[in-house]
Amino acid sequence: MDSTEFNKIAGAGLAIFLVFLLLGFFSGKIYGTRDSAHHGEEVLAFAVEIETGDVEEAVVEEVDLAALVASADPAKGEKVFNKCKSCHKVEDGAGGVGPHLWSIVNRDIGGLDGYSYSGVLGELPGVWDLAALDAFLENPKGYAAGTKMSFAGLKDAEDRVNLIVWLNEADGSPEPLE
């Protein structure tokens, strides 16, 4: 191999290296990744203007629990319970990961003898009435922050009320749901 051949190979290698560097430089200018002035901050490709003049506040929907109880379907509640039955039982004294739900309506919150509730749930005052059960089933962690129950909750109010009505009737002596 003579020196002309070697110069051609070296020149081709340097040309490829130069093209590689230029591509990196220009892509950094285009996408802003190599620009030290914007290092670490997000640069938008374009901005979208949003009108904020007539934005309405999010409306929290009030749920009429009494109306839902009047139209509740316990059979649908039993189907909703399929989401709960891996941890809870509806037989009196039946053990599980969670407390049994036999006669849950109007039972003291955290008041089942023999079950070790999480500190927060064990110390809550009151009873499991319609409003308390509905709020807990909608968002267990929001109702009792620190509860051991890992269930995310039931977002549909009809599902919650159907479940509560079914649980209320499961023991054969339903309590008044108010």
GIPEZI-V467643 format. One record per pair of residues at least 24 apart in sequence whose ideal C-beta (glycine too) atoms are under 8 Angstrom apart, sorted by sequence separation. I is the first residue (numbers start at 1). J is the second residue. If there is no record, write none. Layout:
BEGIN
((I,J) (I,J))
END
This chain:
BEGIN
((104,128) (105,129) (120,144) (105,130) (120,145) (121,146) (118,144) (120,146) (121,147) (134,160) (137,163) (119,146) (120,147) (121,148) (133,160) (134,161) (137,164) (105,133) (118,146) (121,149) (104,133) (118,147) (118,148) (134,164) (117,148) (118,149) (133,164) (130,164) (133,167) (130,177) (129,177) (130,178) (129,178) (98,149) (105,164) (69,130) (87,149) (105,167) (104,167) (105,168) (87,151) (104,168) (65,130) (65,131) (101,167) (84,151) (83,151) (102,170) (103,171) (65,134) (101,170) (102,171) (105,174) (106,175) (103,173) (105,175) (63,134) (83,154) (105,177) (80,154) (90,167) (80,159) (84,163) (92,171) (80,160) (90,170) (90,171) (76,158) (77,159) (80,162) (81,163) (76,159) (80,163) (77,161) (77,162) (81,166) (72,158) (76,162) (77,163) (80,166) (81,167) (77,164) (74,162) (77,165) (78,166) (68,157) (72,161) (73,162) (77,166) (68,158) (72,162) (76,166) (77,167) (74,165) (75,166) (65,157) (69,161) (72,164) (73,165) (74,166) (68,161) (72,165) (63,157) (69,164) (74,169) (65,161) (69,165) (69,177) (66,178))
END
